[in-house]
Amino acid sequence: MVSAGLVPAGPVSFLDGVRLVDHHCHSVVDGPLDRAGFEALLTEGPGPARGTSSFDSALGFSVRRWCAPALDLPAHAAADDYLARRTELGPEEVTRRFLGGAGVGALFVDHGFAADGLLPPASLGTAAGAPVGEVVRLEAVAEALADAGVDAGGYGEALRDAVAARTAPSADPLPVACKSVLAYRAGLDVDPARPEPGEVARAADGWLRRRAATGEPLRDPVLLRHGLWTGLDTGLPLQMHTGFGDPDEDLHRANPALLVGLARLVEPLGVPLMLLHCYPYHREAAWLAQAFAVVHVDVGLAVPYIGARAATIIAELLELAPYGKVLYSSDAFGLPELHLLGALRFRSALGGLLEHLCATDELAPADAERVATMIGTENARRVYGRMPA
């Protein structure tokens, strides 16, 4: 349950007792942050423009309103006072307060991006008082394999072996899903078909040479497709970034509607496709979730970023998306505040929507309770199957 005093005013009773499964998040900075470092983590860009502040945004004002009380400050505390109190308490206590206040029952952590300087997943789980499962980032596995000196001819099979090892049920933390950042690396409008072994070997030859010379990240569409299908072959749910993100991405190529070809190929296999974030294309994602049994959706990254407007996008997602296909995620990265804000805004937005539907006699209260539990925890537990203990 979210700590008393940290819940936004308004009807959230349907979510108040639900310990959320955060099916996609990241760890937090393991150390102190100065103002510049903190503000850089309040935006998907490199930091605020010259002469401006990241606190002057929906997310920044949310931090001052909803996170300040967790640090024993008044709501709307000034940014300088907030940062001073944060420094006074220290990173460990700040992380404990925000992660503990989020009220999560499990965290599925992608630790394959910018992991240096972040808390290890086990420590994140300790702060949250919740078990941790690992989301295996396929591109990170491929890049580690390249750096270990794999040869082009053996790349395809070596990646399959590496992913199989990383996703084995004996691994610690327990692997619960694979993930691809295809949207960043090449765009979602690539040919979705599984590439032939010869294509993979030829593409690997070129990329491995370039990586050895320049450190080039994995961007080759053939190798990215091979990674996708390697992940699908594990049978674990495949998470895919869609919608907005940092400046490395061409947003129009991250529209989840571009995944319809992949969804058609995966539908007969029955492997869940988990479309992350989706905003501002959440209505397109909702259609995919209705049209394909394997597709599931969230609006994770957007919820803390757009503040009070989170209620609007959750309502728009649920216009068409089946309620059994919608999950919760925070996509929190770097700042423990984002773990709290993601959960707090989600509870307020979904709880308020369900309360409205009950007040207008569109839902019976018993059905609203059931939907809150489905979206908050049960859908994730059903779809993923593997749950960390």
N, C-alpha and C positions, 0 to 999 in steps of 0.2 A: 504494500500500500504506500502511496506517496505520503511523505511526512506532512503532518498537520501544519497549516500555514503556508504551504507551498502550492496548494491547488488553486487555480484561477477561480474567481467568483463565477458562479453559474452552475448549471445542472450537469454534474459529472458522476452522479450516484451509480449509474450502470457500470462504470469502469473503476470505481473507487477501490473495490476489493480484488481486482484482477491483477495478478502478477504477470506482466507482459513478457512474451518471448520476443526479444529483439533479434530478428533473424538476419540482420546485417548491420554491423557496426565495426569500428576500429578502436584502437587503444588511445591512450591520452599521454601527453607529454610528461616524462618522468623527470621533473625538475622545475625550478622557478622560471617565470616568464617576465620579461620587462614589458612596458606598454607596447612597444613596436611588435614584439613577438606575439603578444596577446591579440592585438588588433589584426595581425596577419591571419590569424586563425578564425576570425569572424567573417571571412569572405572567401569565396572560391577563387578569387584573383590573388595576385602576389601581395596585396596589401592596399590600404586606402590611397586614393589619389593625393597628390601633394596639396597640403592646406585643408584636408578633410580628415574625418575620423570614422572608423568602422563602427563606432558607437552610435553614429547618426544613421541608423538603418533599422529596419524592423527587428533584425536579430539583436543588434546592439541595445535597443530600448527594451527588448525582452529580457536580456541579461540583467539590466539595471532594475527592472520591475520584479522578475520572478526568481532570479538567482541571488539577489542581494539578501533577502530574508534568510536564506540558508547559511549565510555568513554572519548572521546576527546584525545585519544592517537594515535600516528602513527601506521599504519599497521605493524605487526610483532614486536610490542613492547615487550621488555624483560619481562619474567614472573614476576620478582620481581617488575618491574614498574607497570605492569598490576595489580597485587594484591594490591600494595600500593594505586593506584588510586581507586580501588574498595573500599578499606577501607575508603579513604577520602570522597567519595561520600555517602557512607552509604547504607545499604540494601534496604531501601525504594526507593531511587532514582535509584539505579542499577536495581532493579526489574522493575520499571516504564519504564526505557529506553529500556530494552531488550524485555519485554512483549509488550510494545507499538510499538516497531520496527518490531515485527513479522508479523504484518498486518493480524491478524486473525479476522474472523467474528463471531466465536463461539468457545468455549472450552468445550469439554466433559471430565470431570475430575474424575479420580479414586482416591478418598481420603481414600481408605480403607487399605493403606499400609503405615506404618511408619509415621502416620499423626502427631504425636507429634513433635512440632518444625517447622511445615510447616504452611505457610499462609492458612487461611481458604479459601475455594473456592471462596466465594464472593469477597474477597480482591484480589485474583488472577485475577478475571474478571475485577475488577476496574482498576488494573494495565494495563491490556491488552486493556481496552476499549471495551470489548466484553462480551456478556451474557454467562453464565455458565450452563451446564447441568451436572447431576451426573451420573457416571457409578457405579452401585451398585455391589461391589465385594462380590460374593456369599459366599466364604469361611470366610470372615470377619463377615458376618451376622451369619453364623453358629457358629463361635467361640464366638461371643457375646451372643448368645442364650445359649450355653453351660455354659458360665460363670455366666449367670443369674439363673442357677439351674434347667433347663428343665430336665424332667425325660425321660428315654430311650423310654418308651412306647409312649410318646406323642411327641417325637422329630420330626418325619416326618411331622405331621400336624402343629406343632409349627413353623417349618422352612417355610412351605408354607405360614402361616399367617404373619410371620415376613417379608418375601420377598414381599408379596402382599402389606404390609403397606409401605415398603421402596420404592416400585415402583409405588405407587399411584400417579396419576397426580396432586394431591393437595400437594404433598411433595415439600419441598424447600431445595436445588435447585431442579429443575425439573428433575426427573429420565428419562434418555433417553435410557439406556441399562443395561443389567446385564453383569457380567464378571466372568470368571473362570480362575484360575491359576492351573488347573489340570496338566499341563505340569510340573510344579515345584513339585507338591505334590505327584503325583503317576506316571506321564508319560501319554502320549496320547494313549498308546497301551492298555488301559483297555477295558473291555467289555462295549460297548456303550449303551446297553439296559437299560431301566428304571428298577430299582430294585423293588422287591415286598415289601409291607409294613413290612412283617415279617423279611426280610433281613435287612431292615433299622433299625428296633427296636433292633435286635441282634447286629448289628454293632455299633449302638449308645451306647448300654450298655457298650461295651468294651471301646470305645473311651472316653465316658464321665468319666469313672472311671480313665483312664490314664490321662486325662486332669486335673482332680481334684488333682491327685497325683503329676504330673510332669509338667503340663502346655503344654502338647503335642499339636502341631498344628494339624489341620484337615488333615490327610493323608490317611484315610481309603478309599479304592477305592469305596466301596458300598455307603458310605456317600457322596463322591465327585460326584458320578453318580446321586445320589438323588438330590444334589444341582444343577447339570446341568439341570436336567429335571424340577426342580422347577423353574429355570430361564426361560426355554423354555415355560413353562406353562403360564408365564406372557404375552407372545406374543411380548415382546420387543426383539430387536436384542441381540444376545448373543455373546459377545466378548470373544475370547480365545487367550491366549498367546501361540505363537508357535515360534520356532527358538531360537536364542541365548538369553542368559540372565545371571544371576549371578550364582555363583558356587553351589547353591542349586539344580541346574537342571542337569539332565543327558541329554546332548544335543541330542543324537541319539533318545531319547524317546520324543523329542519335534518336530519331523518332522511332518509337517501338513499332509503329505500323510497318516499318521496313523489315521486320522480323517475320512477316507472314509466311514467307517461303520456308524459313527454318521451322516455324511452327507446323507447317504441313508435313515436313519430313519427320519431325519428332513425334507428332501425334500418334502414329502407329506403334511407336516404341514405348510410350507411356512414361517417359522420363520427364519430371516436372521442369518447366522453364519458369524461372522466377525473375520477373521484370522489376528491377529496382528503380525507385525514384520517379521516373516517367514524366514528371512535370517539365515543361508545360503541355506535354502530350498525354496527360493522364486519361483523357476521354478516349483517345485511340487505344491506349493500353486496356481500358475497361472493355472495349469491343473485343480485343484479342482474348481477354479472359473469358468473355461470354462465348466466343466462337470456337475456342479450342480447349479441350478438356485439360491439356497439359499446362496451360498458361495460368500463372498466378501473379499478382501485382501488389505493389505498395507505392506510397508517395513519400518514402522516408526522408530523403535529404531535404525536400521542400518544407516539411512541416515546421521544423524550428526556424528555418530561414525566413519564412514569410509571416511569422508572428500570428497576429489575430486573424489573418486571412486563411489560416490552416483549415478552419471550419468549411470554407468555401470549396477548397479543392477536394477535401474528403467527401463532401456532399456530391460534388461533380463526379468523382470516381465511382461512387455508389449509385449513381443514376443507372448505370448499365452493368457494372461488374457484379457477378454473383457474390453474395456475402461470404460464401464458403471459399472464395478464391482470393480474398484480400487479407493481407498480413500487416503486422506492425514492424517497422524498423526505424532506427534513429539515424543511421549512417554517421553517427558522431565520430569525429576525428580530432585528436589533439587536445581539445578543451573538455574537461569533465562536465562543464556547464551544458554542453550539447547533449549529453546523455540525459540529464534532467529535463532540459527544455523539450527534447523530442518526446519523452514520455508524458510530460505535463500537457503540452499542446495537443498531443494525440488524444489523451483522456478527455480533455475539455471539448475538443472538436467533435469526436465521435459520440461522447456522452451527450453533448448538447443536441446533436442531430437526432439521436434516438429519443431523447426527451421530447423534442418537437414532434416527431412522428407519433409518439404516444399521445401527446396533447391534441393532435389533430385526428386521432383515432385511425391512423394508418398502420400502427403496430400495437399489439397488446403488450402490456408491460412484461409479461413472461417471455414473449418473443424478443423484446428488446434486451432483456437480460441474456438470453441465449446468443443473440447476435454479438453482443459486447464480448462475451467469453470466446465465441468463435474467432472473431477478428483479433482479439487481444492475445490469445494463447492457443486455442484448440486447432485452428487451421495450420499453424506452424508445426505443432506436434504431430498432426496427421500426415502432412505432406512430407516432412523430413524423415519421420520414422526414427532415425537415430537421435537420441536425446542424451546430452551429457548429464551425468549424475553428480 
